[in-house]
Amino acid sequence: MTSPTRDRSVLQLLAAEPAVMLAAGRALLLQVAHPKIAQGVADHSDLRNRPLDRLFGTLDFLTIVAFGTEEEAERMGRAIRRMHERIIGPGYSGNDPDLQVWVNATLIDAALYVYEDILRSPSGDLAAAYIDQARYVADVLGCPPGAQPADIGAFRRYMEEMTTSLEVTDTGREVMRAVLWSRKLRWLWPALWFNRFVTTGLLPERFRAQYGLPWSDRRDRVLWLLLRSGAFCYRLVPGRLRRAGIPLMVWASRRRVARRARTYAAAK
């Protein structure tokens, strides 16, 4: 007997908004504000020499989970769990449910931040449905039932608790510098500068301070002028047109996933 297909309509709707990528840096720096995640990334990711690997790996995973078949999502989940088995160090494990829940929560938080605060909810209030459906991401990774916040109220409380208790370590600051000032991507310096500017401005104030990222009221006004103006123009584009590139994105993710699978199989 087959299980019923999961409703991913709202998960897909927000995942298909290109503007959500504005908060990718916010999500990553919230993730590595957790000392165990920062140490795991520093020990097992080659951010300095391959700065885009983590970005594309996360993007491909989320794309397949949101838009691929459930069989594809489950297959990818198994592959990532096997990979996470090798991510072990002092006090941390890649398959630690608490760390997986935090990573997924930062991705949910980033998408809702853009959707609600920047785009001003163009398709209505979808936060509760999105949080419910986005729990599927951590489910695919094998998080035990009940590990994730159960609803929007629990999610908000969880984010408040985590963002007021985490303290950025020196390792977290090293990861931040490797991401925001990547030497391998110096030829993309205008994009890197813009990414630093937006990422710094979208971070909660206490994390900006802990990362040592300078900010000011003037920069904040400039950022939000740009974001509000951009969001106004963005919303003028019909949703179907904004999301027209999704089939191409899914195709590209499937190709990269298949290429990684072949590389992994050849290395065994």
N, C-alpha and C positions, 0 to 999 in steps of 0.2 A: 504493500500500500504506500503510495507516494505522499509526501507531506505537502500541505497547501503552499502555494507560492506566496512568498512574503511580499507585503505591500512596500514598495520602495519609491512611490511616486513623489513624495516630498523630498526624500533623500536625493533623488535624481534631479528634481527641480533646482535645488540649491547647488548641487554639485555641477550643474550645467551652466551656472552663471560665471562667466570669465572673471568678473570683478572679485569673486571670492579669493582669487590668488593674491589680491592685495595684502591679505593678512597671513600669508604663508610664513613670512618671517616672524610675525607675532607668535604663531603657533610653535615654530621651532624653538624660539628663545624661551617660551613658557615651558616647553618640554625639558630643555637642558637647564632650566632653573632648578629642576629636581636633581640633587647631587648624584643619585645612582644612575640616572639616565645620562647625565653629563659624563660620568666616568665611563659608562659603557660606550658612548659615542667616541670618546677620546681613545679608548683602548681598541675599538673594533671597526672604526670608520676612518677611511683615508680622506678626510675632508680637505686637507691641504693640497693633495695631488689630484683628487677626483671630486671636486666640490659639488658637482651636480648629481652625483650618484644617488645620494640620499633623497634629494628633491624628486628625481624621476622615479626612484623606487617607491616612494610614498604616493606620488601622483598615479603611478600605474596600479598600485594596490587599490587605491580608492576608486579609480575609474572602473576596474574590473568588478569590484564589490558592488558599486552603484549601478553599472550599466551592463555588465556581463551576465551570463546565465548563472544561476545558483550553483550549478556544477563547476563552472569556472572559478567562482568565488571560493567554494570549498576546496578545490584543488590548490588554489593559490594560498589559502590559509594553511593547508598542510605543509606546503613548501616553506612558508615563512616560519612556521613553528619548528621545522627541522633546522632552518638556518639559525633561529633564536637559541636552539639547544647548544650551539657553539659559542654563544655570547654569554660568557660566565666570567665573573671576576669577584674581587673582594666585596661581599655584601650585595651583589646584584646578579640578576639572571634575566636574559632576554625574554623568557616565558613567565616572568613574575606577573600575576594578574593585576596587582596594584599599579605596576608601571604601565601595563597595557591600557588600563582604564584611564590613567592620567594622559597618556599620549592621545587616546581617542577623544578625551574630554577637551584637550587643547584644539583639536581639529574641529570639533563641534562648536566650541567657543569662537574660533576664528571665523567660521562660516556665518554664524549668527551675528557676530559683531559687524561684518560687512553688510549683511542683509538688513539688519535692523538699524544700525547707527549711521551707516554711510548711504545705503540705497533707500532707506526709510521704508522697508517692507513693501516692495512694489506689487507683490502678489497676495498681500494680506498677512495676518498674524499666523505664521506657520511654525513658531518655535516649539510648541508642545509636540506636534506631530513629527517635526524634524528630529528632536531629541529622542523620541521613541524609536523612530526608524533607524537613526544613526547608531543605535546600540548594536545593530547587526554587524557593524564593522568589528567591534571587539568580540562579538559572538564567533565570527569567522576565525579569529585568532585563538579561540579556545578558552576565553574567559569563562569561569564557572557561573552558572545562573545566580543572580543576586549580587554579583560583584559590582555591577554598574548602577549608577543612580537610576531609580525606577521611573521618575517622571520629572517634569520641568522644575518643580519645587525642590526636589532632592538634588537635581543637577545644579541649580543656582547655589544651594547651600554647600555642595561639594566644592564648586569653583571658589566660593568665598573662603572656605576653610583652607584650601590648598594655596591660594594666592596670598593669603595672609600669614601662612606658616613656612613656606619654602624660603630658603636662603641660598642665593647664588654663590657657588664656590669659585676658587681660582680656576679650576678645570672648566667650569661653565663659561667663565670669561674667555678662556683660551678658545673654546669651541665657537663662541660668539665672534671673536676676531677672525677666526678661520673662515667663517661664513660671510661676514659683512665686509671683510677686507681681503677677499680671496686674490692671491697673487696670480693664480692660474687664469683668472678671468679679468685681468687688468685691461685687456683690449675692449671689454664691455664697460669701461669706467662710468659712462653716463648712466647706464642701467644700474650699476652697483651703487652709485651715489644716490639715485632715486630710491632704490630698495632700502638703503641705510636710513634715508630721511623718513620714508613711510613707516618702516619697521620700528624705528625709535619712537616716532610719534604715536603709534598705535599700542605700544607697550603700556601696561599699568605703570604709574609713576614710580612705585617702590622698586620695580624691577629695572627701570631705566637707571635709577640711582645705584642699584647693586651691580649692574653691568658697567657702570661708569660711562654711560652714554650721555653726552651733553644735550641739553634741551633748553628752551626758553619760551616765554609767552609769545614772542614775535614769531618764532618758528611754528608754534602751535597754530597761530592765526593763519599763517601762510599755508600750512598743511591743510587745514580744514576749509580754507577758501578753495584750494585746488580740489579737494575731495567733494565738496558740495557742488562746485561747478561741473566737475566731471560726472558726478552722479546724475545731475539734471540732464546732461546730454545723453548719458547712458540710458536713462529711462525713456528717452524719446525713441530709441531703437526698439522695434517690436521684439517681444520675447522670443518668438520663433527664430528671428534673424540672429539675435544674440546667441542663441543656443544651436545655431545651424552647424557649428563645427564639431559637435559631439560625435557623430559617426566617424569622422577622421581621427579624433582623439582616441576613441575606443580601438580603432584599427591600429594606430601607432602603439598604444599600450600593449595590445596583444602581441604585436611583433617584438617589442622589447622584452616582454615576459618570455616569449618562446626562445628568443636569443639567449637570455640568461639561463633558461633551463638547459639548453644545449651546452652552454659553457660549463655549467655545474656538472652535467653528466659526463662531459669529456674530462673533467678534472678529477673525477672519482677514481 
